[in-house]
């Protein structure tokens, strides 16, 4: 307990926080230990729980748990009920008979398809929306794809890094899944994965595979 002075009520006792008592770094350590005990007792995790458990470093996922994560994320897709602003890159593109403005809102899957397939030409000409979705799912399910659990800003995410076939214009395909939305948040190709990995907003990075 601590003591403080209130301008109305005078001297008062109050409950001090763990951080106040032992400092921020030590408090984080105790919090991690408490979560570890919970993790050891718990046995019925959701996939999103598993991502958090691995992300904060409580323990590595078992092969069976990792397979659960893969199956769940592969079937998650983009949020069918979400909306995302087109932005300047898509301004002027014609989609479903309409000329898009940067301020227009589209379902996230369509917005990313237009950015990376139609505008960015990261996929071969003629790739359909369905083929784009399928190619991202294939990367997630590929046992050779690497899996990164991290925070992006304040959000826990799990990303899948697939290496494209030789002769492809881009070396890698990357798919990101966000725990809070339970859906993919992006899927694109790149030649510079270091730029993706070292984005300053991407922290607490742990390779699960």
C-alpha positions in Angstrom: 0.0 0.0 0.0 1.0 3.6 -0.5 0.0 6.9 0.9 -1.0 10.1 -1.1 -2.5 13.5 -0.2 -5.9 14.4 -1.7 -6.7 18.2 -1.7 -10.2 17.5 -0.4 -9.8 14.3 1.8 -6.3 14.8 3.0 -3.9 11.9 3.6 -5.2 8.7 1.9 -4.0 5.1 1.4 -4.0 3.6 -2.1 -3.0 0.3 -3.6 0.3 0.6 -5.5 0.8 -1.1 -8.8 3.4 -3.9 -9.3 5.3 -1.6 -11.7 5.4 1.1 -9.0 6.7 -1.3 -6.5 9.5 -3.1 -8.4 10.0 -1.2 -11.6 8.8 -1.7 -15.2 11.3 -4.3 -16.3 10.8 -6.5 -13.2 7.0 -6.2 -13.5 7.1 -7.4 -17.1 9.1 -10.4 -15.9 6.6 -11.3 -13.2 3.7 -10.8 -15.7 5.4 -13.2 -18.1 5.9 -15.8 -15.4 2.2 -15.5 -14.4 1.2 -16.0 -18.0 3.5 -19.0 -18.3 1.8 -20.7 -15.4 -1.6 -20.1 -17.0 -0.2 -21.5 -20.3 1.1 -24.6 -18.6 -2.4 -25.3 -17.0 -4.4 -24.5 -20.1 -5.1 -27.1 -22.7 -7.9 -25.9 -24.9 -6.3 -23.0 -26.9 -7.9 -21.3 -29.8 -5.6 -20.7 -32.8 -5.4 -17.0 -31.9 -4.4 -18.0 -28.4 -1.6 -20.2 -29.8 -0.3 -17.3 -31.9 -0.2 -15.1 -28.8 1.5 -17.8 -26.6 4.2 -18.3 -29.2 4.5 -14.6 -29.9 5.3 -13.5 -26.3 7.8 -16.4 -26.1 6.1 -18.6 -23.5 7.0 -21.7 -25.5 7.3 -23.0 -29.0 4.3 -24.5 -30.7 4.1 -28.2 -31.2 3.9 -29.6 -34.8 0.3 -30.3 -34.2 -0.4 -26.8 -32.9 1.4 -25.3 -35.8 -0.6 -27.3 -38.2 -3.8 -26.0 -36.6 -2.5 -22.5 -37.1 -1.8 -23.2 -40.8 -5.2 -24.8 -41.4 -7.0 -21.9 -39.7 -5.1 -19.1 -41.5 -5.4 -20.8 -44.9 -9.2 -20.8 -44.6 -9.5 -17.3 -43.1 -9.3 -15.3 -46.3 -9.8 -11.5 -46.3 -12.6 -10.1 -44.2 -15.7 -10.4 -46.4 -17.5 -7.8 -44.3 -14.7 -5.2 -44.1 -14.1 -2.2 -46.2 -10.8 -0.5 -47.2 -10.1 2.8 -48.9 -8.7 2.4 -52.5 -6.0 5.1 -52.1 -4.2 6.9 -54.9 -2.8 3.9 -56.6 -6.2 2.6 -57.6 -7.6 6.0 -58.6 -8.7 5.8 -62.3 -8.8 2.0 -62.5 -12.0 0.5 -63.8 -13.5 -2.2 -61.6 -16.8 -3.9 -62.1 -17.8 -1.2 -64.6 -17.0 1.7 -62.3 -14.0 4.1 -62.4 -12.5 4.1 -59.0 -11.6 7.2 -56.9 -9.0 7.1 -54.2 -11.7 7.8 -51.6 -13.8 4.8 -52.7 -14.2 1.8 -50.3 -13.8 -1.8 -51.4 -13.8 -5.2 -49.7 -10.1 -5.7 -48.5 -9.6 -8.7 -50.8 -10.6 -6.8 -53.9 -8.5 -3.8 -52.8 -5.4 -5.9 -52.4 -6.0 -7.8 -55.7 -6.3 -4.5 -57.6 -3.1 -3.1 -55.9 -0.9 -6.1 -56.3 -2.2 -7.9 -59.4 -3.9 -5.3 -61.6 -1.9 -2.2 -60.7 1.4 -3.6 -59.4 1.5 -6.5 -61.9 3.1 -8.7 -59.3 1.1 -11.7 -60.7 1.0 -12.7 -64.3 -1.4 -10.8 -66.6 -4.9 -12.3 -66.6 -4.7 -13.6 -63.0 -8.3 -13.5 -61.7 -9.4 -12.6 -58.2 -10.1 -16.2 -57.4 -6.6 -17.2 -58.6 -5.1 -14.5 -56.5 -6.9 -15.8 -53.4 -5.9 -19.4 -54.2 -2.2 -18.5 -54.7 -2.1 -16.9 -51.2 -3.8 -20.0 -49.7 -1.2 -22.2 -51.4 1.6 -20.2 -49.8 0.1 -20.6 -46.4 -0.4 -24.4 -46.8 3.0 -25.0 -48.4 5.1 -26.9 -45.8 8.2 -25.1 -47.2 6.9 -21.7 -46.4 8.4 -19.9 -43.4 6.1 -18.7 -40.6 6.7 -15.5 -38.7 4.8 -14.4 -35.6 5.2 -10.8 -34.7 3.5 -7.6 -33.6 2.6 -5.0 -36.2 2.0 -1.9 -34.2 -0.1 -3.1 -31.4 -1.6 -6.1 -33.4 -0.4 -9.7 -33.2 0.0 -11.1 -36.7 1.4 -14.3 -38.3 3.0 -14.1 -41.7 3.8 -16.7 -44.3 6.8 -16.3 -46.6 6.8 -18.5 -49.7 9.6 -18.6 -52.2 8.3 -18.4 -55.8 9.4 -20.6 -58.7 12.6 -19.8 -60.5 12.0 -17.4 -63.3 9.2 -15.6 -61.5 9.5 -11.8 -61.6 9.4 -11.6 -57.8 11.3 -13.9 -55.4 8.8 -14.1 -52.5 5.1 -14.1 -51.8 4.1 -12.8 -48.3 0.7 -13.2 -46.6 -0.2 -11.6 -43.3 -3.0 -12.7 -40.9 -4.2 -10.5 -38.0 -5.4 -12.0 -34.8 -7.8 -9.2 -33.9 -9.7 -9.4 -37.2 -9.3 -13.2 -37.7 -8.5 -12.6 -41.4 -5.7 -11.9 -43.8 -4.6 -8.3 -44.0 -2.4 -8.4 -47.1 -0.9 -10.7 -49.7 1.8 -9.5 -52.1 5.0 -10.4 -53.9 8.4 -8.8 -53.3 12.1 -9.1 -54.1 13.2 -7.4 -50.9 11.9 -9.3 -47.9 14.4 -7.5 -45.6 12.3 -4.3 -46.1 9.2 -6.2 -45.0 10.9 -7.9 -42.1 12.6 -4.7 -40.8 9.6 -2.4 -41.0 9.9 -0.4 -37.8 6.3 -1.2 -36.9 7.0 -5.0 -37.0 8.3 -6.0 -33.5 8.6 -9.0 -31.2 9.5 -11.2 -34.3 9.7 -14.9 -33.8 10.1 -17.5 -36.5 7.7 -20.4 -35.9 9.1 -22.3 -38.9 
